[in-house]
């Protein structure tokens, strides 16, 4: 995290998205918070599709690929 305070790498950053996910599986509840940084403009519908597409692809990729 040494260079996070430098502004140059963040020059194209337009949007920060936080997604809180709660899953109820049998007798277990899990919660996670995901943060996404993007150069895309802020549009909730576009961000939602991009995130769902990303995780849909990740789920269909075999481990180690």
N, C-alpha and C positions, 0 to 999 in steps of 0.2 A: 504494500500500500504506500510505498515511499513517494510515488509521483502523483498521487491523487490530488494534491493541493495545487498542482500546476494547471493553469487554465487552458493551455494550448491543446491538449488531447480532448478537451470537452467542447471545442469550438463548434462542432456540428450538432451538438446535443439540442434537441427541440422539445422532447417529451420524456417525462418519467412516469411510468405506470406501476401501480401497486395492485396486485391481485391477492386477495385473501381467499383461501380455499378451505372449506370444511367438508370432510367426507365422513359418512356414517356407514361403516362396514361391520355387519353383524353386531357385536356388542362393543365395538371399538370406534371411537371418534378421533380422527386425526385433523390437525389444523396446520396449514403452512401459509407463509406469506412469500410471494415471489415479487421481485422488483425488476422491471425492464427499462433499459435506457435506449432511446432511439432518436434518429435524426428525422423520423417521419413527423409530419404535423399532428397536433393533438386532435384525434377523431376517435371517439370511443368505439364506434362500429368497426372501423378499420383495425384498430388495436386489438379488439376482441377476436376478429377473424385471423389476424396474424398470429396471435398467441395460440388459438385453438389449432391452427394449421401446424404450427411448430410442434406442439405436443402430440398431435395426431401422427406426425411423421416420426417423432421420437419413439412413440409406442410401437410403431410398425417396423422399426429397425432392430434387427437382432443384436443382442449384447455383443460387444467386441467389434462391431462393424464400424 
